[in-house]
Amino acid sequence: MLNEIGSYEAKTKLAELLRDVSAGKQYVITLRGRAIAELVPPRASRGKDRRQAAESMRRFMLDAGGAAGQAPAGLAPELHERVLGSAELLREGPL
């Protein structure tokens, strides 16, 4: 989730913002109400988070579908396959 912060406030609180970003928080810096920049963790950190999220999603889908790998009740089987396939792609390589 991106939190909005004005450019003046970002300038005055840069050290605090950097600590937050190192902990995974993300910011959109605005100037006169218009987004001008994003302050986010380095790409390697974001990729790790995405892979972890994909792995968690894959485990959930497999657990919810049981040993047979069936889609959880109420979930379209083709969506189940897309989720599992996406999770595999994320685990295999860099983003």
HUBELFEN-V852349 format. One line per field, one symbol per residue. phi: phi as a letter, one per 30 degrees, with the letter a starting at -180 (. if undefined). psi: psi as a letter, one per 30 degrees, with the letter a starting at -180 (. if undefined). burial: 1 if it has 24 or more other C-alpha atoms within 12 Angstrom, else 0. A space follows every 10 residues. Layout:
phi: ???
psi: ???
burial: ???
This chain:
phi: .ccdbddddd ddceeddddd ddcjdbbccc bhicdbabcb deeddddddd ddddddddde dddddiddid deeicdedde dddddddddd ddbdc
psi: kkkkkleeee efgeeeeeee efgflkkkkl jhfkkflkjl lleeeeeeee eeeeeeeeee eeeffaffgl klkfkkeeee eeeeeeeeee eell.
burial: 0001101001 0000001000 1001111110 0000000111 0000000000 1001101100 1000000000 1000000001 0011011001 00000
